[in-house]
C-alpha cells in the first residue's frame, strides 16, 4: 500500500489540512470542556455548536448513501 505522505513533495500540505485542523481543534475543545462520562448525544450537540462557532457548516446524523451495494 502506498503511503500518501510519499505522494507530496517536502513542504507541500494536503489540500484539506487546514479544514481538518479546525475540525480537530473543535473536537478537542468539546472534550476539554465536557470531559468524559456523558452520553454521545451531548458530545454531538456540543460539537455541532463548536463547529458553528468556528464558522463550519455541519449536521448531525445525516443519511448517507451506501455505494457498496448495487441494489437499494
N, C-alpha and C positions, 0 to 999 in steps of 0.2 A: 504494500500500500504506500502511496506517495504521501509524504509529509507536506501539507500545504504551505508550511513555512519555507520550504525549499523553492516554491514557485515564485516567490517575491525576491526582489533584489534587496541587498542590505540597506536599511534606512527607509524602505518603502513600507507604508502601512496598509492594512486591509481597508477596503472602502467603507466597511461598517464599523470600524474600530471606535470612532467617536460615539456613535449611537450605542454600541454595546457597552462602552464605559459609562455612559449616562444611565443606562438601564441598570447595570450592576450597582452603580452608586445609589440609585433609588432603593434597590433591594437591601443593600447594606444599611441604609438609613432606617428602613422599616424594621429590620432585625435589631438594630441598636435601640430603637425607640420601644418596641414591644417586648423584645426578648423572647425566650422560649415559653411554651406551655399553652398557647391559645389554639383554638380551633382554626382550621385552614381558612375558613371564610373571613376571619378577622384580618389575616395577613393579605388575603386577596383584596379586600376593601381598602386597607391601608396602602397597599402598593398602587392600586388604581389612583388613589388621591395623591400619592407621592409622584407618580408619573405625570399626572395632570399638572401638578405644581411645577414640574420641570419642563412643561410645555410639550410633553409627549402624548400623543393620542393612543389610547388603549381601551380594550374592552375585556370583560370577564367572561369566561366560559362560552366562547362563541363556537358554533358548529363548524367543523372542518370537513371538507370533502375527502373521503378516503380514496386515494388514487391507486391503491394496491389491487383493487378488485375491478373486474370489468363489468360486473352486474351491480345494479343499485341495491 
